[in-house]
Amino acid sequence: MQIKTKKVIVLFVGWCFIALGVAGLLLPVLQGVLFLVIGLTILSSEYAWAHHLLQKARNRFPTVASRCDEASHKAHLWLQKIFRQHTSPH
C-alpha cells in the first residue's frame, strides 16, 4: 500500500473517531471520551497538537494511560495482522 494512501486512511479513521467522540459527549449511548482518546491516539502520529494533548492527559491520568498503552499495543498487533494478510500472496 502506498504511503499516501495509508496516511489518508489513518487521517480518515482518526477523524471518524473524533466525530464519534463528540457525538458521544452529546448522546448517552456512546462513550464519547473513549472515542476521543482513540481518535487522538490515531491522529497523534500525524498531528503535533494531538500528541501534545495526549501527553497532557497521560501526565494527569497515569492509570488510564497505562491501560491505553495496553490497548494501543493490542490494536497495533491486530492492525499488523490485518495488513500482513492483505499484502501476502495467496
C-alpha positions, 0 to 999 in steps of 0.5 A: 500500500502506498504511503499516501494512501495509508496516511489518508486512511489513518487521517480518515479513521482518526477523524471518524473517531473524533466525530464519534467522540463528540457525538458521544459527549452529546448522546448517552449511548456512546462513550464519547471520551473513549472515542476521543482518546482513540481518535487522538491516539490515531491522529497523534502520529500525524498531528503535533497538537494531538500528541501534545494533548495526549501527553497532557492527559497521560501526565494527569491520568497515569492509570488510564494511560497505562491501560491505553498503552495496553490497548494501543499495543493490542490494536497495533498487533491486530492492525499488523495482522490485518495488513500482513494478510492483505499484502501476502500472496495467496 
